[in-house]
Amino acid sequence: MANLIQSLEASQQGYQAHHADGTIYHANQTIKPDSGWGKCAALIALPAVVVSLAVTTITYIEMRDSWLVSNTGGVEVVEFSQPIQSLSYPDVGVLLDTQRLPIASAVMKPVEPAAITQISDGVNTPSNREGEPERAAEEQDDLLQGIDFSTLSPDVAQLLQSAMESESPVKAQGNVLAQSLLTSDANLWAGRLPALNFQTHVYSSNPNKRWVKVNNTEFQEGSWLADGVKLISIEPQACVIEFDNQHIQVPALYDWQG
């Protein structure tokens, strides 16, 4: 009997020792409660929250649209019909052809010599018409000489004196032909007269102070501008040059290309 009791106690102790090794409790360890009820509550409340947010969003959008409609002015299109008037076509008369006709080329004609009259003593003299310009110039000089400059202002008197002291235009002498204007007789001198670029024109009542700048060089009266081209005189608004035994008038600051 005693052996049986000892065997039972040993068996009991072995059983307790076996189960005590699988379960170890720590002093600081806390046992967490089961969270199953919290998850169930969250699953139940989630649909309600989603529905509430959707309803709130829809309500906000409807209220905003309603406010915009009530506070935004509409665009009103007003149509105004203008009566159509029918007017007659204006009478412009007969239409003329505006096409320009070709200009006939200039024809150069030789200058006829002055008429010669025969007198009884056998001496040929020019016609009296040649003396008319000289007499007119002399009469004009006589009129200017009779002016009393004391009755005029100093500026006007100085201008008149300068005009009276200026030399008369160059006259054809000897075998020199009549004076030619370069601008009107350009075809006559093209290819013959060298290029002359009149860059500066200075005129004074004193002939010694007159000068022109041609082809980047300054010249005075009597100078040779180019081969065969001589500067005869400097006038207030033009220059007179001699080329090929002819006097040619060139406007001031004129660029002759040759």
Backbone as CSV, one residue per row, in Angstrom:
resi,resn,N_x,N_y,N_z,CA_x,CA_y,CA_z,C_x,C_y,C_z
1,MET,0.847,-1.205,0.000,0.000,0.000,0.000,0.864,1.229,0.000
2,ALA,1.858,1.233,0.848,2.765,2.388,0.908,3.480,2.567,-0.410
3,ASN,3.796,1.462,-1.031,4.461,1.567,-2.338,3.536,2.158,-3.385
4,LEU,2.280,1.836,-3.301,1.288,2.371,-4.262,1.148,3.867,-4.109
5,ILE,1.117,4.325,-2.859,0.970,5.776,-2.626,2.203,6.496,-3.138
6,GLN,3.354,5.944,-2.917,4.576,6.587,-3.398,4.611,6.635,-4.917
7,SER,4.126,5.528,-5.509,4.092,5.519,-6.978,3.165,6.594,-7.516
8,LEU,2.002,6.789,-6.864,1.040,7.829,-7.307,1.649,9.228,-7.136
9,GLU,2.326,9.449,-6.015,2.925,10.769,-5.799,4.011,11.044,-6.834
10,ALA,4.815,9.984,-7.126,5.862,10.191,-8.129,5.259,10.472,-9.492
11,SER,4.178,9.749,-9.776,3.501,9.988,-11.062,2.921,11.395,-11.142
12,GLN,2.338,11.865,-9.990,1.753,13.215,-9.952,2.833,14.270,-10.131
13,GLN,3.949,14.070,-9.478,5.043,15.031,-9.595,5.594,15.056,-11.021
14,GLY,5.696,13.875,-11.647,6.177,13.870,-13.031,5.224,14.580,-13.980
15,TYR,3.917,14.433,-13.728,2.913,15.106,-14.589,3.018,16.618,-14.449
16,GLN,3.155,17.072,-13.198,3.244,18.521,-12.970,4.530,19.091,-13.577
17,ALA,5.618,18.308,-13.417,6.876,18.800,-13.979,6.807,18.886,-15.503
18,HIS,6.098,17.949,-16.125,5.968,17.953,-17.591,5.178,19.149,-18.081
19,HIS,4.071,19.500,-17.449,3.237,20.647,-17.878,3.843,21.962,-17.462
20,ALA,4.631,22.021,-16.415,5.241,23.282,-15.972,6.284,23.760,-16.969
21,ASP,6.973,22.859,-17.710,8.000,23.259,-18.687,7.401,23.933,-19.917
22,GLY,6.169,23.653,-20.351,5.547,24.238,-21.568,4.963,25.600,-21.331
23,THR,4.657,25.956,-20.070,4.008,27.243,-19.796,4.899,28.038,-18.894
24,ILE,5.443,29.179,-19.392,6.336,30.038,-18.607,5.736,31.424,-18.589
25,TYR,5.484,31.923,-17.420,4.897,33.254,-17.246,5.975,34.205,-16.782
26,HIS,5.999,35.407,-17.359,6.934,36.457,-16.962,6.223,37.425,-16.062
27,ALA,6.983,38.076,-15.218,6.373,38.975,-14.235,5.820,40.217,-14.907
28,ASN,6.494,40.736,-15.986,6.071,41.983,-16.645,5.104,41.751,-17.784
29,GLN,4.800,40.520,-18.090,3.924,40.216,-19.217,2.491,40.436,-18.815
30,THR,1.714,41.193,-19.755,0.286,41.455,-19.521,-0.502,40.693,-20.543
31,ILE,-1.574,40.226,-20.153,-2.445,39.449,-21.027,-3.377,40.410,-21.734
32,LYS,-3.304,40.475,-23.139,-4.144,41.367,-23.933,-5.541,40.800,-24.040
33,PRO,-6.499,41.676,-23.889,-7.877,41.192,-24.038,-8.178,40.897,-25.496
34,ASP,-9.108,40.143,-25.751,-9.528,39.787,-27.111,-10.164,40.986,-27.784
35,SER,-9.691,41.369,-29.087,-10.196,42.552,-29.818,-11.226,42.179,-30.861
36,GLY,-11.898,41.200,-30.813,-12.903,40.790,-31.793,-14.085,41.726,-31.834
37,TRP,-14.542,42.221,-30.669,-15.694,43.123,-30.659,-15.374,44.469,-31.317
38,GLY,-14.146,44.972,-31.171,-13.784,46.261,-31.814,-13.810,46.175,-33.328
39,LYS,-13.336,45.032,-33.848,-13.357,44.882,-35.300,-14.777,44.811,-35.822
40,CYS,-15.612,44.146,-35.107,-17.013,44.059,-35.547,-17.672,45.425,-35.553
41,ALA,-17.379,46.250,-34.520,-17.971,47.590,-34.455,-17.473,48.464,-35.603
42,ALA,-16.167,48.336,-35.944,-15.619,49.136,-37.048,-16.236,48.742,-38.378
43,LEU,-16.447,47.433,-38.587,-17.067,46.987,-39.832,-18.499,47.460,-39.947
44,ILE,-19.192,47.548,-38.839,-20.589,48.001,-38.877,-20.662,49.501,-39.131
45,ALA,-19.727,50.318,-38.535,-19.793,51.778,-38.658,-19.247,52.298,-39.985
46,LEU,-18.393,51.532,-40.676,-17.766,52.008,-41.911,-18.771,52.332,-43.019
47,PRO,-19.754,51.472,-43.320,-20.730,51.844,-44.373,-21.491,53.108,-44.051
48,ALA,-21.819,53.301,-42.767,-22.567,54.503,-42.397,-21.741,55.763,-42.632
49,VAL,-20.449,55.683,-42.322,-19.581,56.853,-42.538,-19.450,57.169,-44.021
50,VAL,-19.294,56.137,-44.855,-19.161,56.352,-46.302,-20.416,56.979,-46.877
51,VAL,-21.575,56.463,-46.469,-22.844,57.015,-46.960,-23.002,58.455,-46.524
52,SER,-22.606,58.768,-45.287,-22.727,60.138,-44.789,-21.856,61.097,-45.587
53,LEU,-20.623,60.701,-45.899,-19.744,61.554,-46.702,-20.291,61.776,-48.108
54,ALA,-20.842,60.731,-48.716,-21.405,60.872,-50.060,-22.582,61.829,-50.070
55,VAL,-23.466,61.688,-49.070,-24.630,62.577,-48.999,-24.192,64.015,-48.784
56,THR,-23.184,64.217,-47.923,-22.695,65.580,-47.671,-22.101,66.201,-48.936
57,THR,-21.337,65.417,-49.692,-20.729,65.932,-50.930,-21.782,66.306,-51.959
58,ILE,-22.774,65.453,-52.139,-23.838,65.743,-53.110,-24.609,66.986,-52.702
59,THR,-24.885,67.122,-51.412,-25.623,68.297,-50.930,-24.828,69.577,-51.168
60,TYR,-23.506,69.533,-50.963,-22.660,70.715,-51.177,-22.654,71.123,-52.647
61,ILE,-22.560,70.130,-53.521,-22.531,70.445,-54.955,-23.844,71.072,-55.400
62,GLU,-24.965,70.536,-54.921,-26.264,71.103,-55.294,-26.419,72.527,-54.776
63,MET,-25.980,72.782,-53.543,-26.083,74.134,-52.983,-25.183,75.112,-53.747
64,ARG,-24.001,74.658,-54.139,-23.105,75.538,-54.892,-23.688,75.888,-56.252
65,ASP,-24.213,74.906,-56.970,-24.810,75.173,-58.277,-25.994,76.111,-58.163
66,SER,-26.769,75.929,-57.129,-27.924,76.805,-56.934,-27.488,78.234,-56.658
67,TRP,-26.419,78.400,-55.873,-25.930,79.755,-55.575,-25.361,80.418,-56.822
68,LEU,-24.637,79.646,-57.637,-24.084,80.213,-58.856,-25.171,80.658,-59.819
69,VAL,-26.212,79.869,-59.914,-27.307,80.232,-60.818,-27.993,81.503,-60.356
70,SER,-28.174,81.643,-59.056,-28.897,82.801,-58.529,-28.039,84.061,-58.469
71,ASN,-26.716,83.962,-58.454,-25.845,85.125,-58.302,-25.046,85.458,-59.562
72,THR,-25.186,84.725,-60.619,-24.476,85.001,-61.873,-25.463,85.543,-62.893
73,GLY,-25.089,86.754,-63.461,-25.973,87.368,-64.445,-25.931,86.632,-65.770
74,GLY,-27.029,86.437,-66.350,-27.107,85.755,-67.630,-26.804,86.683,-68.794
75,VAL,-26.417,86.129,-69.913,-26.124,86.879,-71.130,-27.389,86.954,-71.971
76,GLU,-27.790,88.185,-72.203,-29.006,88.395,-72.977,-28.628,88.873,-74.373
77,VAL,-29.021,88.167,-75.366,-28.720,88.491,-76.754,-29.887,89.281,-77.325
78,VAL,-29.578,90.508,-77.745,-30.601,91.381,-78.311,-30.354,91.462,-79.809
79,GLU,-31.283,91.093,-80.578,-31.174,91.140,-82.030,-31.850,92.398,-82.551
80,PHE,-31.101,93.138,-83.398,-31.617,94.374,-83.966,-31.499,94.281,-85.482
81,SER,-32.553,94.365,-86.116,-32.576,94.234,-87.574,-32.501,95.619,-88.207
82,GLN,-31.435,95.843,-88.997,-31.247,97.110,-89.700,-31.943,97.032,-91.059
83,PRO,-32.752,98.000,-91.345,-33.428,97.952,-92.650,-32.422,98.091,-93.791
84,ILE,-32.591,97.338,-94.821,-31.693,97.334,-95.976,-32.186,98.365,-96.985
85,GLN,-31.255,99.254,-97.368,-31.586,100.269,-98.354,-30.926,99.915,-99.677
86,SER,-31.634,100.044,-100.717,-31.121,99.772,-102.049,-30.851,101.103,-102.740
87,LEU,-29.578,101.385,-103.024,-29.182,102.638,-103.647,-28.779,102.382,-105.094
88,SER,-28.987,103.370,-105.893,-28.628,103.252,-107.302,-27.116,103.403,-107.468
89,TYR,-26.580,102.750,-108.482,-25.141,102.814,-108.742,-24.776,104.215,-109.227
90,PRO,-23.737,104.823,-108.641,-23.405,106.196,-109.047,-22.945,106.253,-110.495
91,ASP,-23.269,107.353,-111.121,-22.894,107.565,-112.511,-21.499,108.195,-112.552
92,VAL,-20.519,107.444,-112.983,-19.140,107.941,-113.039,-18.757,108.419,-114.435
93,GLY,-19.663,108.375,-115.336,-19.358,108.826,-116.677,-18.578,107.789,-117.471
94,VAL,-17.984,108.248,-118.532,-17.233,107.355,-119.408,-15.848,107.117,-118.810
95,LEU,-15.487,105.861,-118.668,-14.173,105.508,-118.131,-13.126,105.624,-119.230
96,LEU,-12.043,106.297,-118.903,-10.969,106.507,-119.863,-9.830,105.538,-119.590
97,ASP,-9.089,105.262,-120.599,-7.934,104.377,-120.468,-6.804,105.139,-119.781
98,THR,-6.361,104.601,-118.635,-5.309,105.274,-117.864,-3.920,104.763,-118.197
99,GLN,-3.812,103.891,-119.170,-2.494,103.386,-119.541,-1.676,104.494,-120.189
100,ARG,-0.469,104.659,-119.677,0.375,105.717,-120.195,0.947,105.334,-121.558
101,LEU,0.929,106.314,-122.432,1.487,106.097,-123.758,3.008,106.189,-123.698
102,PRO,3.708,105.429,-124.520,5.178,105.515,-124.514,5.653,106.894,-124.939
103,ILE,6.661,107.377,-124.233,7.204,108.701,-124.508,8.200,108.593,-125.661
104,ALA,8.009,109.443,-126.610,8.902,109.422,-127.773,10.306,109.828,-127.361
105,SER,11.282,109.145,-127.895,12.672,109.444,-127.559,13.052,110.826,-128.094
106,ALA,13.883,111.496,-127.326,14.293,112.842,-127.715,15.171,112.792,-128.964
107,VAL,14.932,113.724,-129.825,15.691,113.809,-131.075,16.613,115.013,-130.984
108,MET,17.898,114.771,-131.135,18.878,115.845,-131.067,18.968,116.526,-132.434
109,LYS,18.782,117.848,-132.426,18.878,118.629,-133.652,20.077,119.561,-133.554
110,PRO,20.843,119.683,-134.609,21.988,120.613,-134.560,21.510,122.048,-134.449
111,VAL,22.291,122.839,-133.713,21.954,124.250,-133.525,22.385,125.019,-134.765
112,GLU,21.416,125.737,-135.321,21.718,126.517,-136.518,22.491,127.771,-136.134
113,PRO,23.463,128.166,-136.915,24.218,129.398,-136.605,23.325,130.620,-136.716
114,ALA,23.745,131.672,-136.029,22.960,132.910,-136.033,22.879,133.481,-137.449
115,ALA,21.741,134.111,-137.677,21.520,134.679,-139.016,22.532,135.790,-139.294
116,ILE,23.050,135.820,-140.527,24.036,136.816,-140.947,23.389,137.708,-142.001
117,THR,23.543,138.999,-141.809,22.981,139.961,-142.767,24.121,140.591,-143.561
118,GLN,23.856,140.866,-144.857,24.855,141.444,-145.770,24.578,142.931,-145.915
119,ILE,25.609,143.748,-145.643,25.438,145.188,-145.783,26.156,145.648,-147.047
120,SER,25.968,146.937,-147.416,26.426,147.428,-148.718,27.936,147.445,-148.847
121,ASP,28.685,147.613,-147.744,30.126,147.719,-147.879,30.823,146.372,-147.949
122,GLY,30.053,145.253,-147.947,30.643,143.935,-148.120,31.128,143.293,-146.848
123,VAL,30.890,143.858,-145.665,31.322,143.290,-144.392,30.152,142.550,-143.770
124,ASN,30.354,141.279,-143.366,29.319,140.472,-142.733,29.272,140.783,-141.241
125,THR,28.094,141.131,-140.747,27.896,141.432,-139.320,26.755,140.583,-138.798
126,PRO,26.776,140.217,-137.531,25.671,139.435,-136.960,24.392,140.231,-136.970
127,SER,23.304,139.519,-136.853,21.990,140.154,-136.819,21.859,140.998,-135.563
128,ASN,20.978,141.966,-135.611,20.769,142.851,-134.468,20.213,142.114,-133.259
129,ARG,19.684,140.888,-133.469,19.110,140.152,-132.340,20.176,139.753,-131.323
130,GLU,21.411,139.573,-131.775,22.455,139.176,-130.854,22.799,140.301,-129.891
131,GLY,22.575,141.542,-130.267,22.894,142.662,-129.389,21.797,142.991,-128.409
132,GLU,20.593,142.400,-128.620,19.484,142.718,-127.722,19.747,142.267,-126.291
133,PRO,20.219,141.022,-126.000,20.482,140.644,-124.607,21.533,141.521,-123.948
134,GLU,22.564,141.937,-124.719,23.595,142.779,-124.135,23.034,144.136,-123.747
135,ARG,22.190,144.715,-124.629,21.598,146.008,-124.300,20.676,145.892,-123.093
136,ALA,19.917,144.767,-123.013,19.034,144.587,-121.854,19.847,144.480,-120.572
137,ALA,20.987,143.751,-120.628,21.821,143.630,-119.429,22.400,144.977,-119.026
138,GLU,22.809,145.785,-120.045,23.349,147.102,-119.728,22.287,147.997,-119.104
139,GLU,21.049,147.958,-119.652,19.981,148.763,-119.070,19.688,148.333,-117.634
140,GLN,19.712,147.012,-117.372,19.464,146.529,-116.017,20.568,146.994,-115.063
141,ASP,21.825,146.983,-115.547,22.925,147.465,-114.713,22.764,148.945,-114.400
142,ASP,22.301,149.734,-115.405,22.082,151.158,-115.164,21.017,151.376,-114.102
143,LEU,19.966,150.556,-114.115,18.919,150.690,-113.101,19.451,150.366,-111.712
144,LEU,20.270,149.319,-111.614,20.820,148.952,-110.308,21.802,150.000,-109.802
145,GLN,22.547,150.631,-110.728,23.494,151.648,-110.296,22.787,152.864,-109.712
146,GLY,21.546,153.115,-110.080,20.840,154.287,-109.582,20.133,154.082,-108.258
147,ILE,20.280,152.930,-107.618,19.596,152.658,-106.353,20.339,153.347,-105.218
148,ASP,19.579,154.009,-104.318,20.152,154.638,-103.128,20.134,153.620,-101.995
149,PHE,21.298,153.068,-101.654,21.366,152.026,-100.634,21.111,152.561,-99.228
150,SER,21.181,153.885,-99.040,20.950,154.442,-97.700,19.498,154.301,-97.263
151,THR,18.600,154.163,-98.235,17.180,154.023,-97.889,16.789,152.580,-97.601
152,LEU,17.707,151.646,-97.788,17.413,150.229,-97.583,18.034,149.751,-96.282
153,SER,17.514,148.634,-95.807,18.079,148.025,-94.599,19.467,147.471,-94.913
154,PRO,20.317,147.327,-93.900,21.683,146.822,-94.168,21.696,145.458,-94.831
155,ASP,20.781,144.566,-94.420,20.768,143.223,-95.010,20.416,143.266,-96.490
156,VAL,19.364,144.042,-96.820,18.954,144.133,-98.224,20.037,144.807,-99.061
157,ALA,20.659,145.841,-98.521,21.711,146.529,-99.263,22.896,145.613,-99.534
158,GLN,23.248,144.786,-98.542,24.364,143.861,-98.737,24.047,142.824,-99.805
159,LEU,22.792,142.319,-99.811,22.409,141.342,-100.824,22.458,141.944,-102.226
160,LEU,21.984,143.188,-102.369,22.011,143.830,-103.683,23.445,144.074,-104.150
161,GLN,24.302,144.499,-103.236,25.692,144.719,-103.625,26.372,143.423,-104.046
162,SER,26.058,142.328,-103.322,26.645,141.037,-103.700,26.173,140.610,-105.077
163,ALA,24.871,140.853,-105.372,24.343,140.485,-106.683,24.969,141.324,-107.790
164,MET,25.218,142.609,-107.501,25.804,143.478,-108.519,27.271,143.149,-108.755
165,GLU,27.963,142.702,-107.696,29.385,142.406,-107.835,29.650,141.046,-108.455
166,SER,28.626,140.167,-108.439,28.833,138.832,-109.010,29.047,138.931,-110.509
167,GLU,29.870,138.060,-111.016,30.185,138.083,-112.439,29.007,137.612,-113.256
168,SER,28.884,138.131,-114.435,27.824,137.714,-115.342,28.112,136.317,-115.834
169,PRO,27.072,135.572,-116.314,27.298,134.217,-116.840,28.326,134.210,-117.949
170,VAL,29.001,133.081,-118.065,30.051,132.949,-119.079,29.439,133.027,-120.468
171,LYS,30.058,133.816,-121.350,29.553,133.985,-122.708,30.410,133.173,-123.662
172,ALA,29.744,132.691,-124.689,30.470,131.928,-125.709,31.341,132.872,-126.508
173,GLN,32.587,132.495,-126.690,33.529,133.322,-127.419,34.242,132.460,-128.450
174,GLY,34.720,133.121,-129.498,35.487,132.418,-130.517,34.681,131.287,-131.110
175,ASN,35.316,130.096,-131.140,34.677,128.939,-131.742,33.927,128.100,-130.719
176,VAL,33.706,128.602,-129.496,32.963,127.863,-128.474,31.483,127.890,-128.821
177,LEU,30.830,126.719,-128.799,29.421,126.643,-129.154,28.551,127.145,-128.013
178,ALA,27.252,127.153,-128.252,26.314,127.652,-127.251,26.389,126.800,-125.988
179,GLN,26.084,127.430,-124.843,26.154,126.736,-123.552,25.107,125.627,-123.495
180,SER,25.469,124.482,-122.899,24.587,123.317,-122.823,24.287,123.012,-121.366
181,LEU,23.059,122.590,-121.089,22.653,122.200,-119.736,22.801,120.690,-119.606
182,LEU,23.605,120.267,-118.645,23.934,118.843,-118.538,22.704,117.999,-118.221
183,THR,21.786,118.510,-117.415,20.623,117.708,-117.031,19.687,117.449,-118.202
184,SER,19.570,118.407,-119.110,18.670,118.223,-120.255,19.365,117.564,-121.443
185,ASP,20.691,117.692,-121.523,21.443,117.097,-122.633,22.264,115.910,-122.161
186,ALA,21.700,115.122,-121.234,22.456,113.988,-120.683,22.795,112.971,-121.761
187,ASN,21.877,112.743,-122.696,22.149,111.766,-123.757,23.303,112.215,-124.654
188,LEU,23.469,113.518,-124.784,24.530,114.028,-125.649,25.912,113.789,-125.051
189,TRP,26.004,113.855,-123.706,27.309,113.746,-123.041,27.546,112.380,-122.408
190,ALA,26.573,111.493,-122.454,26.754,110.165,-121.855,27.835,109.399,-122.599
191,GLY,28.778,108.840,-121.858,29.870,108.091,-122.450,31.019,108.948,-122.941
192,ARG,30.868,110.263,-122.907,31.924,111.175,-123.365,32.506,111.969,-122.200
193,LEU,31.637,112.622,-121.443,32.087,113.434,-120.313,32.437,112.527,-119.134
194,PRO,33.633,112.660,-118.541,34.004,111.792,-117.408,33.065,111.987,-116.219
195,ALA,33.080,111.006,-115.314,32.233,111.066,-114.117,32.683,112.218,-113.225
196,LEU,31.713,113.026,-112.793,31.981,114.185,-111.938,30.949,114.204,-110.818
197,ASN,31.411,114.045,-109.596,30.530,114.061,-108.425,30.776,115.362,-107.667
198,PHE,29.870,116.343,-107.859,29.986,117.635,-107.179,29.457,117.473,-105.752
199,GLN,30.382,117.374,-104.780,30.010,117.064,-103.402,29.782,118.316,-102.558
200,THR,30.513,119.382,-102.830,30.390,120.630,-102.062,30.397,121.800,-103.032
201,HIS,29.539,122.808,-102.717,29.420,123.986,-103.584,29.439,125.227,-102.690
202,VAL,30.489,126.034,-102.804,30.628,127.256,-102.006,30.747,128.437,-102.965
203,TYR,29.787,129.371,-102.853,29.783,130.553,-103.711,29.935,131.803,-102.846
204,SER,30.697,132.766,-103.325,30.911,134.025,-102.625,31.003,135.138,-103.651
205,SER,30.714,136.370,-103.192,30.866,137.510,-104.093,32.326,137.743,-104.461
206,ASN,33.214,137.245,-103.621,34.645,137.327,-103.922,35.049,136.090,-104.718
207,PRO,35.494,136.239,-105.959,35.839,135.048,-106.766,36.923,134.185,-106.136
208,ASN,37.788,134.788,-105.327,38.864,134.001,-104.717,38.358,133.065,-103.623
209,LYS,37.158,133.294,-103.133,36.600,132.459,-102.071,35.604,131.433,-102.600
210,ARG,35.470,131.335,-103.898,34.567,130.332,-104.472,35.342,129.033,-104.693
211,TRP,34.714,127.924,-104.319,35.357,126.629,-104.542,34.297,125.535,-104.527
212,VAL,34.631,124.444,-105.152,33.757,123.270,-105.195,34.603,122.038,-104.899
213,LYS,33.937,121.023,-104.416,34.589,119.738,-104.145,34.037,118.713,-105.124
214,VAL,34.907,118.213,-105.988,34.517,117.277,-107.037,35.397,116.036,-106.922
215,ASN,34.736,114.886,-106.825,35.464,113.606,-106.728,36.477,113.628,-105.582
216,ASN,36.008,114.154,-104.411,36.815,114.188,-103.179,38.015,115.131,-103.267
217,THR,37.996,116.090,-104.194,39.083,117.059,-104.332,38.482,118.452,-104.484
218,GLU,39.107,119.459,-103.834,38.620,120.829,-103.889,39.264,121.561,-105.072
219,PHE,38.419,122.349,-105.777,38.885,123.087,-106.952,38.344,124.510,-106.894
220,GLN,39.077,125.438,-107.544,38.620,126.803,-107.744,38.465,127.069,-109.237
221,GLU,37.953,128.244,-109.540,37.728,128.582,-110.941,39.048,128.558,-111.718
222,GLY,38.987,127.955,-112.898,40.172,127.819,-113.733,40.917,126.515,-113.549
223,SER,40.472,125.665,-112.604,41.158,124.395,-112.364,40.651,123.335,-113.336
224,TRP,41.471,122.300,-113.507,41.093,121.167,-114.351,40.503,120.087,-113.452
225,LEU,39.244,119.763,-113.668,38.560,118.770,-112.843,38.943,117.355,-113.235
226,ALA,39.124,117.112,-114.502,39.493,115.789,-115.010,40.166,115.986,-116.361
227,ASP,40.458,114.903,-117.015,41.130,114.967,-118.315,40.218,115.640,-119.330
228,GLY,40.594,116.839,-119.756,39.821,117.572,-120.740,38.652,118.342,-120.173
229,VAL,38.477,118.388,-118.841,37.351,119.084,-118.209,37.911,120.219,-117.366
230,LYS,37.547,121.459,-117.693,38.037,122.643,-116.996,36.879,123.370,-116.328
231,LEU,37.119,123.832,-115.102,36.103,124.585,-114.364,36.219,126.049,-114.763
232,ILE,35.210,126.551,-115.479,35.245,127.923,-115.975,34.792,128.898,-114.902
233,SER,33.617,128.669,-114.310,33.091,129.597,-113.305,32.200,128.843,-112.333
234,ILE,32.056,129.449,-111.146,31.181,128.923,-110.094,30.066,129.929,-109.882
235,GLU,28.853,129.559,-110.225,27.688,130.418,-110.091,26.975,130.116,-108.769
236,PRO,25.978,130.931,-108.382,25.287,130.684,-107.102,24.657,129.301,-107.014
237,GLN,24.084,128.796,-108.100,23.398,127.506,-108.052,23.885,126.537,-109.127
238,ALA,25.006,126.802,-109.728,25.505,125.924,-110.785,26.979,126.209,-111.025
239,CYS,27.582,125.330,-111.806,28.969,125.501,-112.246,29.003,125.402,-113.769
240,VAL,29.934,126.110,-114.364,30.121,126.066,-115.811,31.483,125.441,-116.080
241,ILE,31.461,124.341,-116.819,32.693,123.643,-117.167,32.873,123.678,-118.677
242,GLU,34.100,123.461,-119.101,34.414,123.433,-120.531,34.923,122.044,-120.890
243,PHE,34.282,121.447,-121.882,34.673,120.116,-122.341,34.422,120.028,-123.842
244,ASP,35.420,119.593,-124.556,35.312,119.430,-126.007,34.902,120.745,-126.669
245,ASN,35.524,121.860,-126.207,35.276,123.200,-126.750,33.828,123.643,-126.584
246,GLN,33.152,123.131,-125.577,31.774,123.535,-125.303,31.625,123.835,-123.821
247,HIS,30.841,124.860,-123.527,30.551,125.222,-122.146,29.295,124.474,-121.688
248,ILE,29.430,123.773,-120.584,28.336,122.945,-120.061,27.989,123.436,-118.664
249,GLN,26.710,123.699,-118.444,26.246,124.129,-117.119,25.833,122.903,-116.300
250,VAL,26.410,122.778,-115.109,26.142,121.646,-114.219,25.484,122.182,-112.951
251,PRO,24.307,121.685,-112.550,23.680,122.160,-111.310,24.566,121.872,-110.100
252,ALA,24.396,122.674,-109.071,25.177,122.484,-107.845,24.857,121.135,-107.211
253,LEU,25.892,120.490,-106.675,25.768,119.205,-105.978,25.178,118.130,-106.893
254,TYR,25.569,118.141,-108.155,25.057,117.167,-109.120,26.062,116.024,-109.260
255,ASP,25.552,114.806,-109.306,26.401,113.614,-109.432,26.262,113.066,-110.854
256,TRP,27.258,113.351,-111.676,27.265,112.875,-113.061,28.019,111.547,-113.106
257,GLN,27.309,110.490,-113.527,27.889,109.157,-113.524,28.785,108.885,-114.723
258,GLY,28.782,109.764,-115.678,29.634,109.560,-116.846,28.931,108.895,-117.993
